Amino acid sequence: MKSELIQPEQLAPAAERSSKTLEEIDRILMGRPELHRMVLIGILSQGHILLEGVPGVGKTQLVKSLGKLLNLDTDRLQFTPDLMPSDITGTHILQQTDEGRREMVFQAGPIFTNILLADEINRASPKTQSALLEAMQEGSVTLMGTTRTLPKPFFVLATQNPIELEGTYPLPEAQLDRFLFKLNVPSADLNTLEAIISTRRRGEPPEPTWTVSAEEIQEMFQIMERIYLPPPVAKYIARLTDATRPDSAEATESVKTYVNYPASPRAAIAIAEAARASALILGRPSVGFEDVKAVAPHALNHRVILNYQSRFDGVSAVDIVKELVDGLDATGMDLPDDIQMQAG
């Protein structure tokens, strides 16, 4: 309703904090501002993120720096083939009380934190992966009939290495759907590499000079709830998601040829929430078409499942999603490009 729309003066503090957080991340980690922006959008959307990149590109450092900036508890878990579900969720151990009695006491695992870095998640067995992904979905852990709620906020930032396939267990497509975004972490460019080796011994990043308090983070989440999603933009998100179906009226020829399974309704929800976060960072009280176009590729790339023909033809999900985002008329009215930009 119109009376519930957030006012500019109410939005300004949260937008300023978001902007300062991004500036600080860029200063600490150097380069890749678009990656940092998408990670912050994922955090504001309270979603989990899958980071994919070769070793040494700063995935772990990104998560650590984010935890310091947001004053959130952070834990790191190195996934290995012999890792057990109890190594993630925790277990019960037998302890002797002061009265001499023995009883089972719950020992919390590393998942009981605000930000969990699941390093090289594809190295753990499917059984262990499922334990983590179930907790991500439910926000709780159930052991021996007792359900324990995870801390709030709770985020999983998982990493996986795309170049080593021996001894790995790729995440099933259905479980990839639990991640809000799948983000590629590129290597640093020439200028960034020069700056790192010239100003930072052993590549150690500086400490944050500015942080966000827990109360301020909660305020930002509350502001997110009031970002308005106009009906035409909501319709565009639905059309974009629906266009990944081969039998959709707006499916491209590539979708009809290569897509085996389209994006799920969860993809549309993810795009809507992430677009709200994008609008918040830019200081806008409502979502525009450009917010959707900025976040949709990262929410759809891992949710559109292709057939074997795509491998022979060298077509990736990234290619198909880009074609959809670039080609689908946002307004649904076939307006000229300059008018579409004004409408967004």
Protein Blocks (a to p, Z undefined) as FASTA:
>chain_A
ZZlpccfklmmmmmmmmmmmmmmmmmmnggjklmmmmmmmmmmnopacdddddehiommm
mmmmmmmmnopacddddddfklcfklmnopcdddddfkopacddddddfklcfbdcdehk
llpcfklmmmmmmmmmnopaceehiacdddddddddddddfkbmghpacddfklmmmpmb
acddddddfklmmmmmmmmghhiacddfbdcdfklmmmmmmmmmmpccdfklmmmmmmmm
mmmpmkbmkbcfklmmmmmbdcdfklmmmmmmmmmmmmmmnopabdcfklmmmmmmmmmm
mmpccdfklmmnopafklmmmmmmmmmcfklnopafklmmmmZZ
